[in-house]
Amino acid sequence: MVSFLLFLLRCCPNLQQLALEDGSIGPGSPFETDYWEKQRPPKCLIIHLTKIQIENIGLCDKNVFDLMKFFLLNARDLIKMSITINCLRFDWALVKEITVKEFFPLKRPSPHALIEIKPRGRQINSF
C-alpha cells in the first residue's frame, strides 16, 4: 500500500538503498491522482537515498509513474534508479517512448543519476 511505503520511508531517515516490487507499491491504490505531488519528501530521499530498484511494474497504474517521479524529483544523492517494466502486453517501443516522455523532462536534483529502464526478461536499456 502506498501510504505504508511513505510511512516506511519517513521512519528510515538513513536509508540508502530501496528495492520495491509491483505488489509492494500497491496498484490501484485508493489515493487521489496527485497524491505524490502533495507529499513532502522523507529525509532519506532528500539526503541519503542513492539507489532505487523497482521491479516488475506495469504501465496501467498512473500512481506508479507518479511515485517514480516523486523519487526522481526529490532524491538529491541518487546515483542509480533501475526500473524493470512488465511489458508482456505492450510493445517495448511504446513502453520506452512513454517512460522517456514521463521522466526525462523532469528537473532532477541529481541530473547525473543513471536511470535504467528494462523490460522484464530482455536486455538492459540505459538513458
C-alpha positions as CSV (number, residue, x, y, z in Angstrom):
1,M,0.0,0.0,0.0
2,V,1.4,3.4,-0.9
3,S,0.7,5.1,2.4
4,F,2.7,2.3,4.1
5,L,5.6,2.9,1.7
6,L,5.7,6.6,2.6
7,F,5.4,5.8,6.3
8,L,8.3,3.3,5.9
9,L,10.5,5.9,4.1
10,R,9.8,8.5,6.8
11,C,10.7,6.0,9.6
12,C,14.1,5.2,7.9
13,P,15.9,8.6,7.6
14,N,19.2,6.9,6.9
15,L,18.0,4.6,4.1
16,Q,20.5,4.4,1.3
17,Q,19.1,1.7,-1.0
18,L,15.5,0.9,-1.7
19,A,14.1,-2.2,-3.6
20,L,10.4,-2.5,-4.5
21,E,8.2,-4.9,-6.4
22,D,4.9,-4.0,-8.0
23,G,2.9,-5.7,-5.2
24,S,4.7,-3.5,-2.6
25,I,3.8,-0.3,-4.5
26,G,0.1,-1.1,-4.5
27,P,-1.5,-1.0,-7.9
28,G,-4.9,0.6,-7.8
29,S,-4.3,2.3,-4.5
30,P,-7.2,4.4,-3.3
31,F,-5.4,7.8,-3.5
32,E,-6.3,10.9,-5.4
33,T,-4.5,11.4,-8.7
34,D,-2.0,13.9,-7.4
35,Y,-1.2,12.1,-4.1
36,W,2.6,12.1,-4.6
37,E,2.7,15.7,-5.7
38,K,1.2,16.8,-2.3
39,Q,3.6,14.8,-0.2
40,R,6.7,16.3,1.5
41,P,9.8,14.2,0.7
42,P,11.1,12.0,3.5
43,K,14.5,12.8,4.9
44,C,16.1,9.7,3.5
45,L,15.0,10.7,0.0
46,I,16.4,14.2,0.3
47,I,19.7,13.3,2.0
48,H,20.7,9.6,1.8
49,L,19.0,7.5,-0.8
50,T,21.5,6.6,-3.6
51,K,20.0,3.5,-5.3
52,I,16.4,2.7,-6.1
53,Q,15.3,-0.6,-7.7
54,I,11.7,-1.1,-8.8
55,E,10.9,-4.5,-10.3
56,N,8.0,-5.8,-12.4
57,I,5.8,-2.7,-12.6
58,G,3.1,-2.3,-15.1
59,L,2.1,0.8,-17.2
60,C,-1.6,0.6,-16.2
61,D,-1.2,2.4,-12.9
62,K,-0.5,6.2,-13.0
63,N,0.2,6.0,-9.3
64,V,3.3,4.0,-10.0
65,F,4.6,6.6,-12.5
66,D,3.8,9.4,-10.0
67,L,5.8,7.5,-7.3
68,M,8.8,7.2,-9.7
69,K,8.6,10.9,-10.5
70,F,8.4,11.7,-6.8
71,F,11.7,9.7,-6.3
72,L,13.4,11.4,-9.2
73,L,12.3,14.9,-8.2
74,N,13.4,14.6,-4.6
75,A,16.4,12.3,-4.4
76,R,19.3,14.6,-4.3
77,D,22.0,11.9,-3.9
78,L,20.5,9.4,-6.3
79,I,23.2,7.5,-8.2
80,K,21.1,4.9,-10.0
81,M,17.4,4.1,-10.4
82,S,16.7,0.8,-12.0
83,I,13.2,0.1,-13.3
84,T,12.0,-3.3,-14.7
85,I,8.8,-2.9,-16.6
86,N,6.4,-5.8,-17.1
87,C,5.6,-5.2,-20.8
88,L,4.3,-8.6,-21.8
89,R,1.1,-6.9,-23.1
90,F,2.8,-3.8,-24.5
91,D,5.2,-3.1,-27.3
92,W,8.7,-2.3,-26.0
93,A,9.0,0.7,-28.3
94,L,5.8,2.2,-26.8
95,V,7.0,1.5,-23.2
96,K,10.3,3.2,-24.0
97,E,8.5,6.2,-25.5
98,I,6.2,6.6,-22.6
99,T,8.9,6.4,-19.9
100,V,11.3,8.8,-21.7
101,K,8.4,11.2,-22.1
102,E,7.5,11.0,-18.5
103,F,10.9,11.1,-16.8
104,F,13.5,12.9,-18.9
105,P,11.9,16.4,-19.0
106,L,11.9,16.4,-15.1
107,K,14.3,18.9,-13.4
108,R,16.0,16.4,-11.2
109,P,18.2,17.4,-8.2
110,S,20.7,14.7,-9.2
111,P,20.9,15.2,-13.0
112,H,23.8,12.8,-13.4
113,A,22.0,9.8,-11.9
114,L,21.6,6.8,-14.2
115,I,18.1,5.9,-15.0
116,E,18.0,2.3,-16.2
117,I,14.8,1.1,-17.8
118,K,14.4,-2.5,-18.9
119,P,11.6,-4.7,-20.0
120,R,11.1,-7.8,-18.0
121,G,13.2,-10.6,-19.5
122,R,15.1,-8.5,-22.1
123,Q,18.3,-6.6,-22.4
124,I,19.1,-3.5,-20.4
125,N,18.5,-0.1,-21.9
126,S,20.1,2.9,-20.1
127,F,19.2,6.5,-20.8
